[in-house]
Amino acid sequence: MKTTALILLAACGMLRGQNVVYRQAGAIAGFGIPFGARSITGSPFSGTEQRHSLQVLGDGTRIERNDTSQISRDSEGRLRMETVPAGSEGRAMVTIQDPVAGVTYLLDPAQKTANKMPMPPATPIAKAMAGPPPVPPPPGGPIFLSASGAGSVSAVGVPADESLGAQSINGVTAKGTRTTIDIPVGQIGNDRAIQVVNERWYSDDLQMVVKSSNSDPRFGTTTYELTNINRAEPDSTLFQVPSDYTVKEGNAVFTTTQTK
């Protein structure tokens, strides 16, 4: 169980390329598949995920990152994500989540291997997630918590939500919400108030976030957008392990750099 959890967190982190807090939250959703793209049936699509983050350090150093993923979901709820991490040393990683077969595959195209892991059994939490979904955390955005001691967290601000109505985002109707969190002076040792603003646009049809932005002076600015949305049924071969791959049972760990 512990080994599987470590592989899960590592894979999710490599695929998402986000901050540590969000990687851990994303792992709960499952193996690098975005939180919003749940394994629902009858709503196939394919598209391109575009993520951008910018952090400016105190000395003026800019840390900028762009990641792109191709994502597909078929009518049976199977999900596939192919991501190339930012940077010239990154190599493509592929995740296939198959709720019909009850398995998840982590594919390494460079080595032509597929790490096969069983999907966890349905739990009360998983069953609850099968109903109307909660508002998902913003892709790339932090969960608004701060460490207050070993193994514990505490909220640093009270969120205020504002409806932005509905509009068409890249061809699908989405409902917008702006969440503003004001962190008072002294709450986390800060000598002035901090304001965190997150906007997210959620599609009831796709049951996932299709656009979001997060501005936090502590971490920088992060944006996410699902583009090139195609509602046609994806090619069934996308959700199958290629015949020339070696399938391993839950013991493959991938790295994001090329083997020298």
Buried (B, 14 or more C-beta within 10 A) or exposed (E): EEEEEEBBBBBBBBBBBBBEBBBBBBBEBBBBBBBBBBBBEEBBBBBBBBBBBEBEEEEEEEEEBEBBBBBBBBEBBBBBBBBBBBEEEBBBBBBBBBBEBEBBBBBBBEEEBBBBBEBEEEEEEEEEBEEEBEEBBBBBBBBBEBEEEEEEEEBBBEEEEEEEEBEEBBEBBBBBBBBBBBBEEEBBEBEEEBEBBBBBBBBEEBBBBBBBBBBBEEBBBBBBBBBEBEEEBBEEEBBBBEEEBEEBEEEBEBEBEEEE
